[in-house]
Amino acid sequence: MVIFLKVVLIIISIALIVTVLLQKGKSAGLSGAISGGAEHLFGKQKARGMDLVLVRITTVLAAIFIILTVLVAYVVKAG
């Protein structure tokens, strides 16, 4: 059971890394970070099409990653 969970965790980790690397950069240095924060605050949505899909996939994979990490830690400590 522990080995299976660890293998799934590794697969999810690699998938999360790939989806993050496929996304476009949101800012260009310090000036981009400042203007990007203002755009986020005022609700300008820059993600369109494939970018939006990648953002959603990244969010789901991150949630699965966190849940699996806690589950693996619990199983290893209990066992």
N, C-alpha and C positions, 0 to 999 in steps of 0.2 A: 504494500500500500504506500509506504513512504517513498519507495523508488519510483512508483508510478506518478505520485504527486510531484516529485522533483523533476521528472522528465517533462511533465506537462508545464511546470513552472519555467523550465528552460525554453521550451517552445514558445510560450507566451512572451517571455523576455525578449527573445530574438524577433518575434513579430512586432513587439512594441518598439524596439529599436529601429526596425525597418520602416515602420509607419511614421515615426518621428523624423527620420532622415529624408523621407520622401516629401515632406511638407516644405512649402516655400518659407523663406525667412520673412518674418513680420516687420522687422525694423532694420535700419542701417546705422548702427552705432548709437551714440548717445542722443543725437537729434531725432533719430527714428524712434527711440524708446520713449522720448517725451511726447512726440506727436502721436505715437501709437497708443499711449495711455490716454490721451485726450480723445482720440477717436473711439477707443473702447468705452470711455466714460459717457460720451454723447451718443453712442449706439450705432456708429457707422460699421456696417458689416463688410469686411473685406473678403471673407471666404466665400467663394462661388464654385459651383460644380464639383470637380474632383477634390478641391481643397476642403470643402465642407464635408464630403464623405470621409476624407482622411482624418479630419478633426473628430468626427463621431467615432470612427474606428479606434482612434487613439484613446478616446475617453473610455470606451468599453474595455479595451485591452488593459488600460491602467487600472480600472476597477477590478477586473479579473485577476490581475497581477497582485494587487493588494490583498484580496481575499485569499488567494492561493498561498501567499507568503505567510499570512497569519495562520492559515490551516496547517501548512507544513511545520511551522514553528510549534504549534500546539501538539501535533501528532508526534514530532520528535521528542518534545519534552515529556509527553505522557508515556511514551514507549520506552 
